[in-house]
Amino acid sequence: MKSIDEILKMAQNVQTELEKAQANLDSIEVEGASGGGLVKVRASAKGRIIGVSIDDSLMNPSEKQMLEDLVAAAFNDARTKADAVSSEEMGKMKGSIPLPPGFKLPF
């Protein structure tokens, strides 16, 4: 069995690795789209919205409701992709951390 000092050191290493992984997520970009690419939302894998692009053909007052729906759909698409990338990145990190038997991470 490992000593308490070894376990504490492992916990500190896990914390450091989690912080690195979280910082890395903000540098990974995903793009959500709707309306066949007429509306695009760029976001970080951490969920921060970076930018929105709307095709000029949608800038018609009579199309306001459709534009609002497309923007919401693009945001949701970007969020889904950000969640997938985040899970993948955190899964990679989880596999690289030596944990004692029976110890589970919260992700």
The first five atom37 places (N, CA, C, CB, O) and aatype in JSON, in Angstrom:
{
  "aatype": [12, 11, 15, 9, 3, 6, 9, 10, 11, 12, 0, 5, 2, 19, 5, 16, 6, 10, 6, 11, 0, 5, 0, 2, 10, 3, 15, 9, 6, 19, 6, 7, 0, 15, 7, 7, 7, 10, 19, 11, 19, 1, 0, 15, 0, 11, 7, 1, 9, 9, 7, 19, 15, 9, 3, 3, 15, 10, 12, 2, 14, 15, 6, 11, 5, 12, 10, 6, 3, 10, 19, 0, 0, 0, 13, 2, 3, 0, 1, 16, 11, 0, 3, 0, 19, 15, 15, 6, 6, 12, 7, 11, 12, 11, 7, 15, 9, 14, 10, 14, 14, 7, 13, 11, 10, 14, 13],
  "atom_mask": [
    [1, 1, 1, 1, 1],
    [1, 1, 1, 1, 1],
    [1, 1, 1, 1, 1],
    [1, 1, 1, 1, 1],
    [1, 1, 1, 1, 1],
    [1, 1, 1, 1, 1],
    [1, 1, 1, 1, 1],
    [1, 1, 1, 1, 1],
    [1, 1, 1, 1, 1],
    [1, 1, 1, 1, 1],
    [1, 1, 1, 1, 1],
    [1, 1, 1, 1, 1],
    [1, 1, 1, 1, 1],
    [1, 1, 1, 1, 1],
    [1, 1, 1, 1, 1],
    [1, 1, 1, 1, 1],
    [1, 1, 1, 1, 1],
    [1, 1, 1, 1, 1],
    [1, 1, 1, 1, 1],
    [1, 1, 1, 1, 1],
    [1, 1, 1, 1, 1],
    [1, 1, 1, 1, 1],
    [1, 1, 1, 1, 1],
    [1, 1, 1, 1, 1],
    [1, 1, 1, 1, 1],
    [1, 1, 1, 1, 1],
    [1, 1, 1, 1, 1],
    [1, 1, 1, 1, 1],
    [1, 1, 1, 1, 1],
    [1, 1, 1, 1, 1],
    [1, 1, 1, 1, 1],
    [1, 1, 1, 0, 1],
    [1, 1, 1, 1, 1],
    [1, 1, 1, 1, 1],
    [1, 1, 1, 0, 1],
    [1, 1, 1, 0, 1],
    [1, 1, 1, 0, 1],
    [1, 1, 1, 1, 1],
    [1, 1, 1, 1, 1],
    [1, 1, 1, 1, 1],
    [1, 1, 1, 1, 1],
    [1, 1, 1, 1, 1],
    [1, 1, 1, 1, 1],
    [1, 1, 1, 1, 1],
    [1, 1, 1, 1, 1],
    [1, 1, 1, 1, 1],
    [1, 1, 1, 0, 1],
    [1, 1, 1, 1, 1],
    [1, 1, 1, 1, 1],
    [1, 1, 1, 1, 1],
    [1, 1, 1, 0, 1],
    [1, 1, 1, 1, 1],
    [1, 1, 1, 1, 1],
    [1, 1, 1, 1, 1],
    [1, 1, 1, 1, 1],
    [1, 1, 1, 1, 1],
    [1, 1, 1, 1, 1],
    [1, 1, 1, 1, 1],
    [1, 1, 1, 1, 1],
    [1, 1, 1, 1, 1],
    [1, 1, 1, 1, 1],
    [1, 1, 1, 1, 1],
    [1, 1, 1, 1, 1],
    [1, 1, 1, 1, 1],
    [1, 1, 1, 1, 1],
    [1, 1, 1, 1, 1],
    [1, 1, 1, 1, 1],
    [1, 1, 1, 1, 1],
    [1, 1, 1, 1, 1],
    [1, 1, 1, 1, 1],
    [1, 1, 1, 1, 1],
    [1, 1, 1, 1, 1],
    [1, 1, 1, 1, 1],
    [1, 1, 1, 1, 1],
    [1, 1, 1, 1, 1],
    [1, 1, 1, 1, 1],
    [1, 1, 1, 1, 1],
    [1, 1, 1, 1, 1],
    [1, 1, 1, 1, 1],
    [1, 1, 1, 1, 1],
    [1, 1, 1, 1, 1],
    [1, 1, 1, 1, 1],
    [1, 1, 1, 1, 1],
    [1, 1, 1, 1, 1],
    [1, 1, 1, 1, 1],
    [1, 1, 1, 1, 1],
    [1, 1, 1, 1, 1],
    [1, 1, 1, 1, 1],
    [1, 1, 1, 1, 1],
    [1, 1, 1, 1, 1],
    [1, 1, 1, 0, 1],
    [1, 1, 1, 1, 1],
    [1, 1, 1, 1, 1],
    [1, 1, 1, 1, 1],
    [1, 1, 1, 0, 1],
    [1, 1, 1, 1, 1],
    [1, 1, 1, 1, 1],
    [1, 1, 1, 1, 1],
    [1, 1, 1, 1, 1],
    [1, 1, 1, 1, 1],
    [1, 1, 1, 1, 1],
    [1, 1, 1, 0, 1],
    [1, 1, 1, 1, 1],
    [1, 1, 1, 1, 1],
    [1, 1, 1, 1, 1],
    [1, 1, 1, 1, 1],
    [1, 1, 1, 1, 1]
  ],
  "atom_positions": [
    [[0.84, -1.19, 0.0], [0.0, 0.0, 0.0], [0.88, 1.25, 0.0], [-0.95, 0.0, 1.22], [1.94, 1.27, 0.63]],
    [[0.45, 2.26, -0.68], [1.22, 3.49, -0.79], [1.07, 4.32, 0.48], [0.79, 4.3, -2.02], [0.05, 4.26, 1.18]],
    [[2.09, 5.09, 0.75], [2.04, 5.97, 1.92], [1.13, 7.16, 1.62], [3.46, 6.46, 2.32], [0.82, 7.45, 0.47]],
    [[0.71, 7.81, 2.68], [-0.16, 8.98, 2.53], [0.54, 10.08, 1.73], [-0.59, 9.51, 3.9], [-0.11, 10.81, 0.99]],
    [[1.86, 10.22, 1.88], [2.61, 11.23, 1.13], [2.57, 10.93, -0.36], [4.06, 11.29, 1.62], [2.44, 11.84, -1.18]],
    [[2.68, 9.65, -0.71], [2.62, 9.27, -2.13], [1.24, 9.53, -2.71], [3.0, 7.79, -2.31], [1.11, 10.0, -3.84]],
    [[0.22, 9.23, -1.94], [-1.15, 9.45, -2.39], [-1.42, 10.94, -2.57], [-2.16, 8.84, -1.4], [-2.05, 11.35, -3.55]],
    [[-0.95, 11.76, -1.62], [-1.13, 13.21, -1.73], [-0.39, 13.77, -2.94], [-0.64, 13.9, -0.46], [-0.9, 14.65, -3.63]],
    [[0.81, 13.25, -3.19], [1.58, 13.71, -4.35], [0.85, 13.33, -5.64], [3.01, 13.09, -4.33], [0.81, 14.12, -6.59]],
    [[0.28, 12.12, -5.68], [-0.49, 11.71, -6.86], [-1.7, 12.61, -7.06], [-0.94, 10.24, -6.73], [-2.0, 12.98, -8.2]],
    [[-2.38, 12.96, -5.99], [-3.55, 13.84, -6.07], [-3.14, 15.22, -6.59], [-4.22, 13.97, -4.69], [-3.86, 15.82, -7.38]],
    [[-2.0, 15.71, -6.14], [-1.5, 17.0, -6.6], [-1.18, 16.94, -8.1], [-0.26, 17.43, -5.79], [-1.45, 17.89, -8.84]],
    [[-0.59, 15.83, -8.53], [-0.28, 15.66, -9.96], [-1.56, 15.61, -10.79], [0.54, 14.38, -10.18], [-1.61, 16.18, -11.88]],
    [[-2.58, 14.93, -10.28], [-3.86, 14.87, -10.97], [-4.44, 16.28, -11.11], [-4.86, 13.95, -10.22], [-4.93, 16.65, -12.18]],
    [[-4.38, 17.07, -10.06], [-4.88, 18.44, -10.09], [-4.14, 19.26, -11.14], [-4.74, 19.1, -8.7], [-4.76, 20.01, -11.89]],
    [[-2.83, 19.13, -11.19], [-2.02, 19.86, -12.17], [-2.41, 19.45, -13.59], [-0.52, 19.6, -11.92], [-2.56, 20.3, -14.46]],
    [[-2.57, 18.15, -13.81], [-2.95, 17.66, -15.14], [-4.35, 18.14, -15.53], [-2.9, 16.13, -15.18], [-4.58, 18.47, -16.69]],
    [[-5.28, 18.18, -14.58], [-6.62, 18.68, -14.86], [-6.59, 20.15, -15.27], [-7.52, 18.49, -13.64], [-7.28, 20.55, -16.2]],
    [[-5.79, 20.94, -14.58], [-5.67, 22.36, -14.91], [-5.09, 22.54, -16.31], [-4.78, 23.08, -13.87], [-5.55, 23.39, -17.07]],
    [[-4.09, 21.74, -16.67], [-3.51, 21.81, -18.01], [-4.55, 21.44, -19.06], [-2.29, 20.89, -18.13], [-4.66, 22.1, -20.09]],
    [[-5.3, 20.38, -18.8], [-6.31, 19.92, -19.75], [-7.4, 20.99, -19.94], [-6.94, 18.6, -19.27], [-7.83, 21.23, -21.07]],
    [[-7.84, 21.62, -18.85], [-8.85, 22.66, -18.95], [-8.34, 23.86, -19.76], [-9.28, 23.12, -17.55], [-9.08, 24.41, -20.57]],
    [[-7.09, 24.25, -19.54], [-6.51, 25.36, -20.3], [-6.43, 24.99, -21.77], [-5.1, 25.71, -19.75], [-6.67, 25.84, -22.63]],
    [[-6.09, 23.75, -22.07], [-5.97, 23.3, -23.45], [-7.33, 23.34, -24.15], [-5.39, 21.89, -23.51], [-7.39, 23.66, -25.34]],
    [[-8.4, 23.03, -23.44], [-9.73, 23.03, -24.04], [-10.11, 24.39, -24.59], [-10.76, 22.58, -23.03], [-10.83, 24.48, -25.59]],
    [[-9.66, 25.45, -23.96], [-10.01, 26.79, -24.43], [-9.26, 27.16, -25.7], [-9.73, 27.81, -23.34], [-9.62, 28.13, -26.37]],
    [[-8.21, 26.4, -26.05], [-7.46, 26.71, -27.27], [-7.92, 25.88, -28.47], [-5.98, 26.49, -27.03], [-7.48, 26.13, -29.59]],
    [[-8.79, 24.9, -28.25], [-9.31, 24.07, -29.33], [-10.61, 24.68, -29.84], [-9.54, 22.59, -28.86], [-11.52, 24.95, -29.06]],
    [[-10.69, 24.91, -31.16], [-11.88, 25.51, -31.74], [-12.73, 24.48, -32.47], [-11.5, 26.62, -32.68], [-12.22, 23.57, -33.11]],
    [[-14.05, 24.65, -32.36], [-15.01, 23.86, -33.11], [-15.93, 24.84, -33.83], [-15.82, 22.88, -32.19], [-16.04, 26.0, -33.45]],
    [[-16.59, 24.35, -34.87], [-17.52, 25.21, -35.6], [-18.86, 24.5, -35.74], [-16.97, 25.58, -36.99], [-18.94, 23.38, -36.24]],
    [[-19.91, 25.17, -35.29], [-21.26, 24.68, -35.47], [-21.88, 25.41, -36.64], [0.0, 0.0, 0.0], [-21.58, 26.59, -36.87]],
    [[-22.74, 24.74, -37.38], [-23.36, 25.36, -38.55], [-24.82, 24.94, -38.65], [-22.61, 24.99, -39.84], [-25.23, 23.9, -38.13]],
    [[-25.6, 25.78, -39.33], [-26.99, 25.45, -39.62], [-27.35, 26.1, -40.95], [-27.95, 25.92, -38.47], [-26.61, 26.94, -41.47]],
    [[-28.5, 25.7, -41.47], [-28.95, 26.27, -42.74], [-27.99, 25.99, -43.88], [0.0, 0.0, 0.0], [-27.8, 26.83, -44.75]],
    [[-27.39, 24.82, -43.87], [-26.45, 24.47, -44.94], [-25.21, 25.35, -44.93], [0.0, 0.0, 0.0], [-24.6, 25.59, -45.97]],
    [[-24.84, 25.83, -43.75], [-23.64, 26.66, -43.63], [-23.9, 28.15, -43.73], [0.0, 0.0, 0.0], [-22.95, 28.94, -43.73]],
    [[-25.17, 28.56, -43.82], [-25.48, 29.98, -43.9], [-25.22, 30.69, -42.57], [-26.93, 30.18, -44.33], [-24.92, 31.88, -42.55]],
    [[-25.34, 29.95, -41.47], [-25.04, 30.49, -40.14], [-23.99, 29.58, -39.52], [-26.33, 30.58, -39.24], [-24.16, 28.36, -39.47]],
    [[-22.91, 30.2, -39.03], [-21.83, 29.43, -38.4], [-21.48, 30.07, -37.06], [-20.57, 29.37, -39.33], [-21.48, 31.29, -36.92]],
    [[-21.18, 29.22, -36.1], [-20.75, 29.69, -34.78], [-19.44, 28.99, -34.45], [-21.83, 29.41, -33.68], [-19.36, 27.76, -34.49]],
    [[-18.41, 29.77, -34.13], [-17.13, 29.2, -33.7], [-17.07, 29.3, -32.18], [-15.91, 29.96, -34.37], [-17.4, 30.32, -31.59]],
    [[-16.64, 28.19, -31.56], [-16.57, 28.13, -30.1], [-15.33, 27.36, -29.69], [-17.84, 27.48, -29.51], [-14.78, 26.58, -30.47]],
    [[-14.89, 27.59, -28.46], [-13.8, 26.78, -27.92], [-14.4, 25.49, -27.39], [-13.02, 27.54, -26.79], [-15.61, 25.42, -27.13]],
    [[-13.57, 24.46, -27.23], [-14.05, 23.2, -26.68], [-14.53, 23.37, -25.24], [-12.95, 22.13, -26.75], [-15.22, 22.5, -24.71]],
    [[-14.17, 24.47, -24.64], [-14.62, 24.76, -23.27], [-16.0, 25.43, -23.28], [-13.59, 25.67, -22.56], [-16.61, 25.62, -22.23]],
    [[-16.48, 25.8, -24.49], [-17.82, 26.39, -24.61], [-17.84, 27.89, -24.79], [0.0, 0.0, 0.0], [-18.92, 28.48, -24.88]],
    [[-16.68, 28.53, -24.86], [-16.63, 29.99, -25.05], [-16.92, 30.3, -26.52], [-15.24, 30.57, -24.62], [-16.28, 29.73, -27.4]],
    [[-17.88, 31.19, -26.79], [-18.21, 31.56, -28.16], [-17.16, 32.55, -28.66], [-19.65, 32.18, -28.24], [-16.88, 33.57, -28.03]],
    [[-16.58, 32.21, -29.83], [-15.51, 33.02, -30.41], [-16.05, 33.94, -31.5], [-14.42, 32.11, -30.99], [-15.61, 35.09, -31.61]],
    [[-16.99, 33.45, -32.29], [-17.52, 34.27, -33.37], [-18.77, 33.69, -33.99], [0.0, 0.0, 0.0], [-19.05, 32.5, -33.87]],
    [[-19.52, 34.56, -34.66], [-20.73, 34.18, -35.36], [-20.64, 34.74, -36.77], [-22.02, 34.69, -34.62], [-20.25, 35.89, -36.96]],
    [[-21.0, 33.92, -37.76], [-20.99, 34.35, -39.16], [-22.37, 34.09, -39.75], [-19.88, 33.61, -39.98], [-22.89, 32.97, -39.68]],
    [[-22.97, 35.14, -40.34], [-24.29, 35.03, -40.93], [-24.19, 35.47, -42.39], [-25.35, 35.88, -40.16], [-23.73, 36.57, -42.68]],
    [[-24.63, 34.6, -43.28], [-24.6, 34.9, -44.71], [-25.5, 36.11, -45.01], [-25.05, 33.67, -45.54], [-26.58, 36.24, -44.44]],
    [[-25.03, 36.98, -45.9], [-25.78, 38.19, -46.24], [-27.18, 37.9, -46.77], [-25.03, 38.99, -47.26], [-28.08, 38.73, -46.62]],
    [[-27.38, 36.74, -47.38], [-28.7, 36.42, -47.95], [-29.78, 36.31, -46.87], [-28.63, 35.12, -48.74], [-30.97, 36.35, -47.18]],
    [[-29.37, 36.17, -45.63], [-30.35, 36.05, -44.53], [-30.69, 37.39, -43.89], [-29.81, 35.12, -43.46], [-31.5, 37.44, -42.97]],
    [[-30.1, 38.47, -44.37], [-30.32, 39.79, -43.78], [-31.55, 40.47, -44.39], [-29.08, 40.68, -43.97], [-31.45, 41.53, -45.01]],
    [[-32.68, 39.83, -44.2], [-33.95, 40.33, -44.71], [-34.93, 40.35, -43.54], [-34.49, 39.45, -45.91], [-35.14, 39.32, -42.91]],
    [[-35.52, 41.52, -43.25], [-36.43, 41.59, -42.1], [-37.53, 40.53, -42.11], [-37.05, 42.94, -42.05], [-37.96, 40.09, -41.04]],
    [[-37.99, 40.12, -43.27], [-39.06, 39.12, -43.31], [-38.55, 37.73, -42.94], [-39.68, 39.09, -44.71], [-39.35, 36.83, -42.68]],
    [[-37.25, 37.54, -42.91], [-36.63, 36.26, -42.56], [-36.12, 36.23, -41.11], [-35.48, 35.96, -43.52], [-35.37, 35.33, -40.73]],
    [[-36.53, 37.22, -40.3], [-36.02, 37.36, -38.94], [-36.21, 36.09, -38.11], [-36.71, 38.53, -38.24], [-35.26, 35.64, -37.47]],
    [[-37.39, 35.5, -38.11], [-37.65, 34.3, -37.31], [-36.77, 33.14, -37.76], [-39.13, 33.91, -37.41], [-36.22, 32.41, -36.93]],
    [[-36.64, 32.96, -39.09], [-35.8, 31.88, -39.59], [-34.34, 32.1, -39.17], [-35.91, 31.77, -41.12], [-33.66, 31.16, -38.78]],
    [[-33.87, 33.34, -39.25], [-32.5, 33.66, -38.87], [-32.27, 33.36, -37.39], [-32.19, 35.13, -39.16], [-31.24, 32.8, -37.02]],
    [[-33.22, 33.74, -36.56], [-33.1, 33.46, -35.13], [-33.02, 31.96, -34.87], [-34.28, 34.07, -34.36], [-32.23, 31.51, -34.05]],
    [[-33.85, 31.19, -35.57], [-33.83, 29.73, -35.42], [-32.5, 29.15, -35.88], [-34.98, 29.1, -36.21], [-31.97, 28.25, -35.24]],
    [[-31.97, 29.65, -36.98], [-30.69, 29.15, -37.49], [-29.54, 29.49, -36.56], [-30.42, 29.73, -38.88], [-28.63, 28.67, -36.37]],
    [[-29.57, 30.68, -35.96], [-28.51, 31.05, -35.01], [-28.57, 30.12, -33.8], [-28.66, 32.54, -34.57], [-27.53, 29.64, -33.34]],
    [[-29.76, 29.87, -33.28], [-29.9, 28.96, -32.13], [-29.41, 27.56, -32.5], [-31.37, 28.91, -31.65], [-28.72, 26.92, -31.7]],
    [[-29.75, 27.08, -33.68], [-29.32, 25.75, -34.12], [-27.8, 25.68, -34.27], [-30.0, 25.38, -35.45], [-27.19, 24.68, -33.9]],
    [[-27.2, 26.74, -34.8], [-25.74, 26.76, -34.95], [-25.05, 26.78, -33.59], [-25.3, 27.99, -35.78], [-24.04, 26.1, -33.4]],
    [[-25.59, 27.54, -32.64], [-25.05, 27.54, -31.28], [-25.11, 26.14, -30.68], [-25.81, 28.54, -30.39], [-24.14, 25.66, -30.09]],
    [[-26.25, 25.49, -30.83], [-26.41, 24.14, -30.28], [-25.46, 23.16, -30.95], [-27.85, 23.67, -30.43], [-24.92, 22.28, -30.28]],
    [[-25.26, 23.28, -32.25], [-24.34, 22.42, -32.97], [-22.91, 22.63, -32.46], [-24.41, 22.69, -34.49], [-22.18, 21.66, -32.24]],
    [[-22.53, 23.89, -32.28], [-21.19, 24.18, -31.76], [-21.02, 23.62, -30.35], [-20.93, 25.7, -31.75], [-19.97, 23.07, -30.02]],
    [[-22.04, 23.74, -29.53], [-21.97, 23.24, -28.15], [-21.83, 21.71, -28.13], [-23.22, 23.66, -27.36], [-21.06, 21.17, -27.33]],
    [[-22.57, 21.04, -28.99], [-22.47, 19.57, -29.07], [-21.07, 19.16, -29.47], [-23.5, 19.02, -30.08], [-20.5, 18.22, -28.9]],
    [[-20.5, 19.85, -30.45], [-19.15, 19.54, -30.91], [-18.12, 19.86, -29.82], [-18.82, 20.31, -32.2], [-17.15, 19.12, -29.64]],
    [[-18.32, 20.97, -29.11], [-17.4, 21.34, -28.03], [-17.43, 20.28, -26.93], [-17.77, 22.73, -27.44], [-16.39, 19.91, -26.39]],
    [[-18.62, 19.79, -26.59], [-18.74, 18.74, -25.57], [-18.03, 17.46, -26.0], [-20.22, 18.45, -25.27], [-17.38, 16.8, -25.19]],
    [[-18.16, 17.11, -27.28], [-17.52, 15.89, -27.79], [-16.0, 16.01, -27.72], [-17.96, 15.6, -29.23], [-15.32, 15.07, -27.3]],
    [[-15.46, 17.16, -28.13], [-14.01, 17.36, -28.1], [-13.52, 17.39, -26.65], [-13.62, 18.68, -28.82], [-12.48, 16.82, -26.34]],
    [[-14.28, 18.04, -25.77], [-13.91, 18.11, -24.37], [-13.84, 16.71, -23.76], [-14.91, 18.98, -23.59], [-12.89, 16.38, -23.05]],
    [[-14.84, 15.88, -24.03], [-14.85, 14.51, -23.5], [-13.67, 13.71, -24.02], [-16.16, 13.8, -23.86], [-13.03, 12.97, -23.28]],
    [[-13.38, 13.88, -25.3], [-12.25, 13.17, -25.91], [-10.93, 13.59, -25.28], [-12.21, 13.42, -27.43], [-10.1, 12.74, -24.94]],
    [[-10.73, 14.89, -25.11], [-9.48, 15.4, -24.54], [-9.32, 14.97, -23.08], [-9.43, 16.93, -24.64], [-8.23, 14.58, -22.66]],
    [[-10.41, 15.04, -22.31], [-10.34, 14.65, -20.9], [-10.12, 13.14, -20.79], [-11.62, 15.07, -20.16], [-9.45, 12.67, -19.86]],
    [[-10.67, 12.37, -21.72], [-10.46, 10.92, -21.74], [-9.0, 10.58, -21.99], [0.0, 0.0, 0.0], [-8.47, 9.65, -21.39]],
    [[-8.35, 11.34, -22.87], [-6.92, 11.13, -23.13], [-6.13, 11.38, -21.85], [-6.42, 12.06, -24.27], [-5.22, 10.62, -21.51]],
    [[-6.47, 12.46, -21.16], [-5.75, 12.82, -19.94], [-5.96, 11.76, -18.87], [-6.19, 14.19, -19.43], [-5.03, 11.41, -18.14]],
    [[-7.18, 11.26, -18.77], [-7.5, 10.27, -17.74], [-6.65, 9.02, -17.9], [-8.99, 9.9, -17.8], [-6.21, 8.43, -16.91]],
    [[-6.41, 8.61, -19.14], [-5.62, 7.42, -19.39], [-4.14, 7.59, -19.07], [0.0, 0.0, 0.0], [-3.44, 6.59, -18.91]],
    [[-3.66, 8.82, -18.98], [-2.24, 9.05, -18.74], [-1.88, 9.27, -17.27], [-1.79, 10.23, -19.53], [-0.71, 9.44, -16.93]],
    [[-2.89, 9.26, -16.4], [-2.64, 9.51, -14.97], [-2.6, 8.18, -14.23], [-3.73, 10.45, -14.37], [-3.56, 7.42, -14.28]],
    [[-1.5, 7.9, -13.53], [-1.44, 6.67, -12.74], [-2.27, 6.82, -11.46], [0.03, 6.31, -12.39], [-1.94, 7.63, -10.59]],
    [[-3.33, 6.05, -11.37], [-4.2, 6.14, -10.2], [-4.15, 4.83, -9.42], [-5.65, 6.47, -10.63], [-3.98, 3.76, -10.0]],
    [[-4.31, 4.93, -8.11], [-4.36, 3.7, -7.31], [-5.6, 2.89, -7.67], [-4.35, 4.03, -5.79], [-6.59, 3.46, -8.13]],
    [[-5.56, 1.58, -7.47], [-6.71, 0.72, -7.79], [-7.97, 1.21, -7.08], [-6.43, -0.73, -7.39], [-7.94, 1.52, -5.89]],
    [[-9.07, 1.27, -7.83], [-10.35, 1.67, -7.28], [-10.59, 3.16, -7.26], [0.0, 0.0, 0.0], [-11.7, 3.59, -6.93]],
    [[-9.6, 3.98, -7.59], [-9.75, 5.43, -7.6], [-10.37, 5.87, -8.91], [-8.4, 6.13, -7.37], [-9.87, 5.52, -9.98]],
    [[-11.46, 6.62, -8.84], [-12.16, 7.09, -10.05], [-12.1, 8.6, -10.1], [-13.64, 6.6, -10.07], [-12.22, 9.29, -9.08]],
    [[-11.92, 9.11, -11.33], [-11.97, 10.56, -11.54], [-13.43, 10.97, -11.79], [-11.06, 10.98, -12.75], [-14.24, 10.14, -12.19]],
    [[-13.76, 12.24, -11.55], [-15.15, 12.68, -11.69], [-15.58, 12.95, -13.12], [-15.36, 13.9, -10.88], [-16.55, 13.67, -13.31]],
    [[-14.91, 12.42, -14.11], [-15.32, 12.63, -15.51], [-15.18, 11.39, -16.3], [-14.52, 13.73, -16.16], [-15.48, 11.38, -17.49]]
  ]
}
